[in-house]
């Protein structure tokens, strides 16, 4: 007696011996046409069924026979022929050779059981398939050739000409990680699956530069080329950071913008490290490459400073459970590095610093009511030398903990009321010749902080408010546009001044709306503003922001995914090729199911289901 797993191979060989391989192919094609006609007949009859309150009880037996027999015969015949006779692992005419690799790197395993179910879906949809390639590659070339894959004969390896060799920490970790994603059943404890053993397949990776032990940076190339031939796929990239984003078709791909970020706010609600790591995983699946960590703010100071430990011990929600230790930060930075993701911290000042003052005396400005201190405090005190001594020590530590060349200094939403009430501040302004111009005082403060970070060889990112206050900004500073109204005019003004820009204003997805609000993010055109071509080149990318007023670990991922992925495709893919929301929807819907299968609690886009539903935490 044959094992059911072996039955398709057995029948394949029996029929091939009986008919011959060429005759077998001809018979298969004829029977496939017959199955398709039968299925179409059944569907046509089904569409014409009477409707209303009575429904099927009004049907004659002949009508029922057409529907049932047509559908049943078509489904059984097509399933048997395509997957039993043709060995099931390499069918469905819309699957190219690299689409098999996408099954590996995207939807998971490529087993017979999986493809049996896929065929039934293809029949039901009239041979229309949906491929969850997201973001869309720059160029795609499909091929009619198809190659079977199995976990027991699938290998990753280094190309002979690769600058990176075995032992490269980034690629070695990626090989293990992606094998687990490709063949989930093989590594899930369900036991080994049974495959043919005579069809090995190797993914050979070659990179031009050996930067295995470095961190990704603003100049890291993510361009890659992927081609497939019988039994082999070749992935060529300029750096190890370009070797991550493998899709299931032959591609020549590169990002439209170098800066593609996600902002998480860990001050308004503390996010456990595991939630951050899971976000990094999902970011990589969508080709985001910058994690903007808005780590502290008014509500809490969870960053545990080794130089100023009272900042977290007195400023965090809880000094033991709601903090990020130096070890936690290293863990996040290390995990991000292996995904090719930069980690940029933000220590926003002089505003948004109420939690700082709890652990650092004399840092904040005392507010006055008439001529008497009110007992409340405002922004950082910009007139004391001790302020800049503190900031120099803090940012020296931060620069050593976070290796990226960028650091975000904030500079937004500074209220001047407290400064205006303080007699020492007013006296300082008169001494400096500022008069009553408080934006000049903020400019003085921000320029001093940017000089501190510049001395540490860090590039500053600041919110657009800093530019709006006409401050003297170093030319290498990056301006971050966040104000939702008039952002196109702001893009024109900032780039006309020769400054680089990151756009976040249209992607504040912590604001939610009923329905498919991802469509609003998808239609953003980052370079659609009045300006020259040279100005538009100064838009280095964009960022999807998830502020934390109403978000913690319980709802972070459903609110973030797949809505953030709409912004991801806009920042990676060619704008002309991705201009249609209707064409994007089925791909995003399929990509959302891929995220769910990989353990990301991505919320549904609309009515429907995933083949592999979320199985819990």
C-alpha positions in Angstrom: 0.0 0.0 0.0 1.3 3.4 -0.9 1.7 6.3 1.5 -0.6 9.2 0.6 2.4 11.5 0.4 3.9 9.2 -2.3 0.6 8.8 -4.3 1.1 11.7 -6.6 4.6 10.6 -7.7 3.4 7.0 -8.1 0.5 8.0 -10.4 2.7 10.4 -12.3 5.2 7.7 -13.2 2.4 5.1 -14.0 0.8 7.5 -16.5 4.1 8.6 -18.0 5.1 5.0 -18.6 1.8 4.2 -20.2 1.5 7.3 -22.5 5.1 8.6 -22.8 6.1 12.0 -21.5 5.2 13.9 -24.7 1.8 12.2 -25.0 1.2 12.7 -21.3 1.7 16.5 -21.7 -0.8 16.5 -24.7 -3.4 14.5 -22.7 -2.9 16.8 -19.7 -3.5 19.9 -21.8 -6.7 18.5 -23.4 -8.1 17.4 -20.0 -7.2 20.7 -18.5 -9.2 22.5 -21.1 -12.1 20.1 -20.4 -11.9 20.8 -16.7 -11.9 24.5 -17.3 -14.9 24.3 -19.6 -16.8 22.2 -17.0 -15.9 24.6 -14.3 -17.0 27.6 -16.4 -20.3 25.9 -17.2 -21.0 25.2 -13.6 -20.2 28.8 -12.6 -22.4 30.2 -15.4 -25.2 28.0 -14.2 -24.7 29.0 -10.6 -24.8 32.7 -11.5 -28.1 32.2 -13.3 -29.8 30.5 -10.3 -33.1 32.0 -9.1 -32.7 34.4 -6.2 -35.1 35.7 -3.7 -36.8 34.2 -0.6 -37.4 30.8 -2.2 -34.0 30.3 -3.7 -32.8 26.8 -4.5 -36.0 25.0 -3.7 -37.4 26.3 -7.0 -34.7 24.6 -9.1 -35.3 21.7 -11.4 -33.1 18.6 -11.0 -31.4 19.3 -14.4 -30.3 22.7 -13.2 -28.9 21.3 -10.0 -27.0 18.6 -12.0 -25.4 21.2 -14.3 -24.2 23.3 -11.3 -23.0 20.5 -9.1 -21.5 18.2 -11.7 -19.8 21.0 -13.6 -18.2 22.4 -10.5 -17.3 19.1 -9.1 -15.9 17.6 -12.3 -13.9 20.7 -13.0 -12.4 21.0 -9.6 -11.5 17.3 -9.2 -10.1 17.0 -12.8 -8.0 20.1 -12.6 -6.7 19.3 -9.1 -5.8 15.7 -10.1 -4.1 16.7 -13.3 -2.2 19.7 -12.2 -0.9 18.4 -8.9 -0.9 14.7 -9.2 0.2 14.3 -12.8 2.6 17.3 -13.0 4.0 16.7 -9.5 2.2 19.6 -8.0 5.2 21.6 -6.9 5.5 23.7 -10.0 2.1 24.5 -11.5 -0.2 27.5 -12.0 0.8 29.2 -15.1 1.1 32.6 -13.5 3.9 31.4 -11.2 7.3 32.3 -12.6 10.6 30.8 -11.4 11.2 33.6 -9.0 7.6 33.5 -7.7 8.6 30.2 -6.3 11.3 32.0 -4.4 8.7 34.5 -3.2 6.8 31.6 -1.8 10.0 30.9 0.1 10.7 34.4 1.2 7.2 35.7 1.3 4.3 33.4 2.1 6.3 30.6 3.6 6.5 27.0 2.6 5.9 25.5 -0.9 4.5 22.1 0.0 2.1 20.0 -1.9 -0.7 20.6 0.7 -0.2 24.4 0.3 -0.4 24.2 -3.4 -3.4 22.0 -3.5 -5.2 24.7 -1.5 -3.8 27.4 -3.8 -5.2 25.6 -6.9 -8.7 25.5 -5.5 -8.4 29.3 -5.0 -7.1 29.8 -8.5 -10.1 27.8 -9.9 -12.6 29.7 -7.8 -11.1 33.0 -9.0 -11.0 32.0 -12.7 -7.2 31.5 -12.6 -6.6 35.0 -11.2 -3.8 35.0 -8.7 -2.8 37.7 -6.2 0.9 38.1 -5.4 1.9 39.8 -2.2 5.0 41.5 -3.5 5.2 44.6 -1.4 6.7 47.2 -2.0 6.6 46.7 -5.7 10.2 46.3 -7.2 11.4 48.8 -9.7 11.6 46.4 -12.6 10.2 42.8 -12.8 10.8 40.2 -15.5 8.8 37.0 -15.2 9.7 33.7 -16.8 7.5 30.7 -17.8 10.1 28.4 -16.3 9.4 27.0 -12.8 11.5 25.1 -10.3 10.4 23.0 -7.4 11.6 23.8 -3.9 11.9 21.6 -0.8 13.5 22.2 2.6 15.8 19.2 2.5 17.5 20.3 -0.7 17.5 24.1 -0.4 20.7 26.0 0.4 22.0 29.5 0.9 25.6 30.2 -0.1 28.2 32.8 -0.9 29.2 33.5 -4.5 32.8 33.0 -5.6 33.3 36.6 -6.3 31.6 37.9 -3.2 33.5 40.3 -1.0 31.7 38.9 2.0 32.6 35.4 2.9 31.3 32.7 5.3 31.4 34.1 8.8 29.7 37.4 7.8 27.5 38.0 10.8 24.8 39.9 8.9 24.4 37.3 6.0 24.9 34.2 8.2 22.1 35.4 10.5 19.9 36.3 7.5 20.4 32.8 6.0 19.1 31.1 9.1 16.3 33.6 9.6 15.0 33.3 6.1 15.2 29.5 6.0 12.8 29.5 9.0 10.5 31.9 7.2 10.6 30.0 4.0 9.9 26.5 5.4 7.9 27.3 8.5 6.6 23.7 8.9 10.1 22.3 8.7 11.2 24.4 11.7 7.9 24.6 13.7 8.1 21.3 15.4 5.6 19.6 13.2 8.3 17.2 11.9 10.1 17.0 8.6 8.1 17.1 5.4 8.5 14.5 2.7 9.9 15.7 -0.7 11.6 14.4 -3.7 15.4 14.4 -3.0 16.8 14.9 -6.5 16.1 18.6 -7.1 18.5 20.8 -5.0 18.1 24.5 -5.2 20.8 27.0 -4.1 20.4 30.8 -3.5 23.9 32.2 -4.1 24.5 35.6 -2.6 27.3 38.0 -3.7 28.1 41.4 -2.4 30.6 44.0 -3.7 31.8 45.3 -0.4 32.6 43.5 2.8 30.8 45.6 5.4 29.6 42.7 7.5 30.6 44.1 10.9 29.5 47.7 10.3 26.2 49.4 10.8 23.9 50.6 8.1 24.1 54.3 7.4 22.7 57.0 5.1 25.1 56.1 2.3 24.4 52.3 2.4 23.3 51.0 -0.9 20.3 48.8 -1.0 20.3 48.0 -4.7 20.2 44.4 -5.7 19.6 42.1 -8.6 18.0 38.7 -8.5 18.0 36.1 -11.3 17.0 32.5 -11.4 18.1 29.5 -13.5 17.5 25.8 -13.1 18.4 24.8 -9.5 20.0 28.2 -8.7 19.1 31.8 -7.8 21.8 34.5 -7.9 21.4 37.5 -5.6 23.9 40.3 -6.3 24.1 43.4 -4.1 26.5 46.2 -3.7 26.4 45.8 0.1 25.1 43.3 2.7 22.3 45.8 3.3 21.0 45.2 -0.2 20.7 41.5 0.3 17.6 41.5 2.5 14.7 42.3 0.2 14.3 39.3 -2.0 11.0 39.0 -3.8 9.5 36.1 -5.8 10.1 37.3 -9.3 13.2 38.2 -11.2 14.0 41.8 -10.3 16.4 44.7 -10.5 15.5 46.8 -7.6 16.5 49.8 -5.5 14.8 52.3 -3.3 13.4 55.5 -4.5 14.3 57.3 -1.3 17.2 56.5 1.1 15.4 57.4 4.3 12.3 55.3 5.0 11.4 55.6 8.6 9.0 54.5 11.3 8.6 56.6 14.5 7.7 55.0 17.8 6.9 57.0 20.9 8.0 55.2 24.1 7.4 58.1 26.5 3.6 58.5 26.4 3.3 54.7 26.8 6.2 52.4 27.5 6.7 49.8 24.9 8.4 46.6 26.0 11.6 45.7 24.1 9.9 42.6 22.6 7.3 44.9 21.0 10.0 47.1 19.5 11.9 44.0 18.2 8.7 42.7 16.6 8.2 46.2 15.0 11.7 46.0 13.5 10.9 42.6 12.0 7.7 44.0 10.3 9.6 47.1 9.2 12.1 44.9 7.3 9.3 43.0 5.6 8.0 46.4 4.3 11.6 47.7 3.5 11.7 50.4 6.1 15.3 51.1 7.0 15.2 53.8 9.8 13.8 53.3 13.3 13.2 56.8 14.7 13.1 56.1 18.5 11.3 59.0 20.2 12.5 57.6 23.4 11.7 60.4 25.9 9.2 63.3 26.2 7.1 65.2 28.8 5.3 62.1 30.3 8.3 59.9 31.1 12.0 59.5 30.7 12.6 55.7 30.2 16.1 55.9 28.9 18.5 54.8 31.7 21.5 57.1 31.5 24.7 55.9 33.1 25.9 59.5 33.4 22.7 60.8 34.9 20.8 57.9 36.5 18.3 60.1 38.2 16.7 61.0 34.9 15.1 57.6 34.6 14.9 56.7 38.3 12.8 59.8 38.9 11.5 60.5 35.4 10.3 57.1 34.2 6.8 55.7 35.0 8.6 53.1 37.1 12.3 53.1 37.8 12.7 49.3 37.4 10.0 48.0 35.1 9.4 50.9 32.7 13.0 51.8 31.6 15.4 50.9 28.8 18.7 49.9 30.1 22.0 50.2 28.2 21.7 46.5 27.5 18.1 47.0 26.2 19.3 49.7 23.8 22.2 47.5 22.6 19.7 44.7 22.0 17.5 46.9 19.9 20.4 48.4 17.9 21.9 44.9 17.3 18.6 43.4 16.2 18.0 46.4 13.8 21.5 46.0 12.4 20.9 42.5 11.3 17.8 43.7 9.5 19.7 46.5 7.8 17.8 49.1 9.9 19.3 52.3 11.4 18.3 53.4 14.9 18.1 57.2 15.3 17.2 58.3 18.9 15.4 61.6 19.6 16.0 63.6 22.7 13.6 66.5 22.1 14.3 69.9 23.7 14.0 72.6 24.9 10.2 71.8 25.0 8.7 68.4 25.8 11.1 68.0 28.7 8.9 68.0 31.8 10.1 64.5 32.7 13.8 65.6 32.5 13.3 68.1 35.2 12.3 65.5 37.8 15.8 64.0 37.8 18.0 67.0 36.9 17.7 70.1 39.2 17.8 73.6 37.6 17.5 72.2 34.1 14.0 73.6 33.5 13.0 77.3 33.6 11.0 78.4 36.7 7.8 80.0 35.8 6.6 83.2 37.5 3.3 84.7 38.4 3.8 88.4 38.6 7.1 88.6 40.5 6.8 85.3 42.4 7.8 81.8 41.3 4.6 79.8 40.6 6.1 76.4 41.5 5.7 75.2 37.9 8.4 74.8 35.2 8.6 75.4 31.5 11.1 74.5 28.8 14.8 73.9 29.4 16.4 77.0 30.8 18.5 78.5 27.9 20.3 81.1 29.9 22.4 79.0 32.4 25.9 77.7 31.5 25.0 74.5 33.5 22.3 73.7 30.9 24.9 73.3 28.2 27.4 71.5 30.4 24.6 68.9 31.2 23.7 68.6 27.5 27.3 68.1 26.4 27.7 65.2 28.9 24.3 63.6 28.0 24.8 63.7 24.2 28.4 62.4 24.6 26.9 59.3 26.2 24.0 59.0 23.8 26.5 59.2 20.9 28.4 56.3 22.2 25.3 54.2 22.9 23.6 54.8 19.5 26.2 54.3 16.7 24.2 56.0 13.9 25.6 59.2 12.5 22.3 60.9 12.9 20.7 62.2 16.2 17.3 63.9 16.4 17.3 67.0 18.6 13.6 67.9 18.3 13.0 71.7 18.7 9.3 71.7 18.2 6.3 73.2 20.0 8.2 75.4 22.4 5.8 77.5 24.5 7.3 80.9 25.3 5.0 81.8 28.2 7.2 80.6 31.0 10.3 82.2 29.4 8.4 85.5 29.2 7.5 85.4 32.9 11.0 84.7 34.1 13.0 87.9 35.0 16.4 86.2 34.5 15.4 85.1 31.0 14.2 88.6 30.1 17.5 90.1 31.4 19.5 87.6 29.4 17.6 88.5 26.3 18.3 92.2 26.8 22.0 91.4 27.3 22.1 89.4 24.0 20.2 92.0 22.1 17.2 89.8 21.4 14.7 92.4 22.8 11.4 90.6 23.1 11.9 88.2 20.2 11.6 84.8 21.9 12.1 82.8 18.7 15.6 84.3 18.7 16.1 82.9 22.2 15.1 79.4 21.0 17.4 79.9 18.0 20.2 80.6 20.3 19.5 77.5 22.3 19.1 75.1 19.3 22.2 76.5 17.6 24.2 75.8 20.8 22.8 72.2 21.0 23.6 71.5 17.3 27.1 72.8 17.9 27.5 70.2 20.7 26.3 67.3 18.5 28.4 68.5 15.6 31.5 68.4 17.8 30.6 64.7 18.4 30.5 64.1 14.6 26.8 63.7 14.6 24.4 65.0 11.9 21.4 66.7 13.5 17.7 66.2 12.5 15.3 68.8 13.8 11.6 69.5 13.4 10.6 72.1 10.9 9.9 74.7 13.7 13.7 75.3 13.9 13.8 76.4 10.3 10.6 78.4 10.7 12.3 80.4 13.5 15.0 81.5 11.0 17.7 79.9 13.0 21.3 79.6 11.7 21.3 75.9 10.8 24.3 73.9 9.7 24.0 73.0 6.1 24.2 69.3 6.8 21.2 69.4 9.1 18.0 67.5 8.1 14.7 69.2 8.5 11.7 67.1 9.6 8.3 68.3 8.3 5.5 67.3 10.6 2.8 70.0 10.4 -0.1 68.6 8.4 -1.4 71.8 6.8 0.7 73.5 4.1 3.5 70.9 4.0 3.9 71.4 0.3 4.7 75.0 0.8 7.1 74.1 3.6 8.9 71.7 1.3 9.3 74.5 -1.2 10.7 76.9 1.3 13.1 74.5 3.0 14.5 73.0 -0.2 14.9 76.5 -1.7 17.2 77.3 1.2 19.3 74.3 0.2 18.3 72.1 3.2 17.6 68.4 3.1 14.1 67.2 4.2 12.4 64.2 5.6 8.6 64.3 5.1 6.3 63.0 7.9 3.3 65.3 7.8 1.0 63.1 5.7 1.9 59.9 7.4 0.8 60.5 11.0 -1.1 57.2 11.1 -1.8 57.4 14.9 -4.8 59.4 13.6 -7.3 56.8 12.6 -10.5 56.8 10.6 -13.2 54.3 9.9 -12.6 52.4 6.7 -9.5 52.1 4.5 -7.6 55.1 5.5 -4.4 53.5 4.2 -5.5 54.9 0.8 -4.7 58.5 2.1 -1.1 57.4 2.8 -0.7 55.7 -0.5 -1.6 58.7 -2.6 1.0 61.0 -1.1 3.5 62.4 -3.6 6.6 63.5 -1.6 8.1 65.5 -4.5 4.9 67.1 -5.7 5.6 70.7 -4.7 6.7 73.9 -6.4 10.4 73.8 -6.9 13.3 72.8 -9.3 14.5 69.3 -9.9 17.5 70.1 -7.7 15.1 71.1 -4.8 13.2 67.9 -5.2 16.4 65.9 -4.8 16.8 67.4 -1.4 13.8 65.3 -0.2 15.8 62.4 1.1 12.7 60.4 2.2 9.8 60.1 4.6 8.6 58.7 7.8 5.5 57.0 9.2 4.8 58.3 12.7 3.0 56.4 15.4 2.6 58.7 18.4 1.7 57.1 21.7 -1.1 59.0 23.3 -3.5 56.1 22.6 -1.0 53.3 21.7 0.8 50.8 23.8 1.9 47.2 23.3 -1.8 46.0 23.2 -2.7 47.8 20.0 0.6 48.9 18.5 0.9 46.3 15.7 -2.7 46.2 14.6 -2.8 50.0 14.3 0.6 50.2 12.6 0.3 47.3 10.1 -0.5 47.1 7.3 -1.4 50.8 7.2 2.3 51.8 7.5 3.1 49.6 4.5 1.2 52.0 2.2 3.8 54.6 3.1 6.6 52.0 2.6 5.7 51.4 -1.0 5.4 55.1 -1.7 8.9 55.6 -0.4 10.5 52.5 -2.1 8.7 52.0 -5.4 8.4 53.9 -8.7 5.5 56.4 -8.3 4.2 55.9 -11.9 4.0 52.1 -11.5 2.2 52.4 -8.2 -0.4 55.1 -8.9 -3.5 52.9 -8.8 -5.1 52.3 -5.4 -7.3 49.6 -6.9 -4.3 47.7 -8.3 -2.5 48.0 -5.0 -5.4 46.8 -2.8 -5.2 43.0 -3.7 -1.4 43.0 -3.3 -1.6 44.8 0.1 -4.4 42.4 1.2 -2.2 39.5 0.3 0.8 41.1 2.0 -1.2 41.6 5.1 -1.9 37.9 5.2 1.9 37.3 4.8 2.5 39.5 7.9 -0.1 37.6 9.9 1.5 34.3 9.0 4.8 35.6 10.2 3.3 36.5 13.6 2.6 40.2 13.0 -0.9 41.2 14.3 -1.7 43.2 11.2 -5.3 44.4 11.1 -7.6 43.4 8.1 -8.1 45.9 5.3 -11.7 44.8 4.6 -14.0 41.8 4.7 -12.2 38.5 3.9 -9.9 36.0 5.4 -6.3 34.7 5.4 -5.4 31.2 4.6 -3.3 31.1 7.7 -5.1 33.2 10.4 -3.3 34.7 13.4 -2.8 32.0 16.0 -2.3 34.2 19.1 0.6 35.6 20.9 
